[in-house]
Amino acid sequence: METYQTLMTSDGSPTLIDPKSGQAMHAREGAASETFYIYGQGYLESRKEDVSHSVCVVGLGMGYIELCILGHWLTSFGSDSLPAIHSYESDIKLRDAFTTWLAGKPNGELDLVLKNVSKNFGLMDRDLKDVALNFYATFQWQIHGALSSDTKAPLKFGLICYDPFSSSANPDLWEEDWLDIFVKNFADIKSVFTTYASNGRLKKVLNKCGFSLKNKIGFGMKRESTLAIRN
């Protein structure tokens, strides 16, 4: 992908290096493994809590989270729990790369993302991609641009997968005032919030908004991650 450098992580799945910050999008111990641990488990928690079948992903990136959610849906839940997915990505190059790949344009990095996710669920690559394309083509999965304080939530979400870059690379989306606005506007009354990060500002906002924080060890070198439930 133009301007991004590809890095192969330890589990054989690729991530990208942000050209501005020099940071990797995912843990170097495994991009796919981190996704399954943080966001895949978050999705399973949302099903256990029986929240609405609506998912907000902040940070489309390479599409790991969305493909993981569709993998869980395809193998475990089926049409009785058809999710609505809304993804937000500020980088137009990443959005265009992903949507044109869905439509059939070759992209080796995204093919490898698909391969790693499909393998985890015992699926054929083609089957998972066909499901993803169908969700996108029928507007069950919508991909949006950057979030801001003026962004209107299209609906209240039962699951929020919060995956923007770190506070040093993307400070606006980790400020307390922004987090407070976002959670109040986007989270349903019953909802699950999951992210790779754990910090005082985020915990304060989630507590204030009525979420209960679960103890969850971070992935790779991170000491903690965040899994919070409002029921």
Secondary structure, 3 states (H helix, E strand, C coil): CCCCEEEECCCCCEEEECCCCCCECCCCCCHHHHHHHHHHHHHHHHHHCCCCCEEEEECCCCCHHHHHHHHHHHHHHHHHHCCEEEEECCCHHHHHHHHHHHCCCCCHHHHHHHHHHHHHHCCCHHHHHHHHHHHHHCCCEEEECCCCCCCCCCCCEEEEEECCCCCCCCHHHHCHHHHHHHHHHHEEEEEEEEECCCCHHHHHHHHHCCCEEECCECCCCCCECEEEEEC
